[in-house]
Amino acid sequence: MRHSDSFKSFDKTEIYYDTWKVDRKIPTFLFLHGMGGDLTAWNKERTILFNKGYGSIAVDLRGHGLSGRPQEHDAYKLDAFAKDIELLIKKQFKIPPVVIGHCFGGMAAMLLIADHPHIAKALILIDTNYKSPFYSELFLKHASLIQLLHLFMRFAPSNHIRGHIDFGKFQNTADYDMSRIVSDIAHVSLKSYLNIVDNVLTYNGQDLLKKIRIPTLIIEGLNDSVFPPKVAQELHRRIITSHLKFIPGANHILVLNNPKDLCDSINTFAQQI
């Protein structure tokens, strides 16, 4: 019933994923974690939804978890992540899944759906945006910060803690909890982490949003300071097939802090599509 495996992606990067299957004709979910996370971040949501009869696949995005960590800078462009997901869907899903992405995973999901409109049955976006957080503007306004980032990237170590993160110890943490961020970087590797940051700084997928035509649910924590509620409202305005759900008292770390609330929203949406 549970199976883990991996495959070689388009550039030979190893992509690791975990499958929970059920024999029922209801939507199957594909979970995409946020930057610095891994597929085990979704364990509570997957368990709750499995008990309701839903099957799921969760993936370690490239540079994360048990997936490979390519050394090339361009290997961490957002379209590389989207291509991995496209290949995984074609490999594992006989019918289009419901793609669920949190934060960075949501950004990759939007790019995927915009380029491949029929590859998914529906889309669920959690605390995400079509461009990087507000602090990217600081980098873009000061060339010296970009130069410093590139210097760090050049000499950053690629060694990392192998395996998945123990997310249990980070439940109920704040948006910018330093112990969690340090753990994320240690597991991803500083080199891969900085490569992702650099590639996302200038990314803007605003023009892609009009291409998303499948049923879409946008879930937003009202206390999210990384992508505040106004960001979710803007996404909702631009994705014409979307519905917007706010979760009171929730911050950006919805996946760890509010699994039941999240699953209630996912289950309700899944029953309507």
KANORZI-V427635 format. One line per field, one symbol per residue. psi: psi as a letter, one per 40 degrees, with the letter a starting at -180 (. if undefined). Layout:
psi->???
This chain:
psi->dhhiaiihadfehhhiihhhiigigiihihhhiiheaidededdddddddeeehiihiihiheibeiigidhdeeeidddddddddddddddhdihihhhhhbddddddddddddgdeeidihhhhgaieiiidedddddehddddddddddddehieiihiaiigedeeifiidghdddddddddddiddddddddddddehhfdeddeeheihhhhhhheehedgiddddddddddheeiihhihieiadfddddfddddddddddddee.
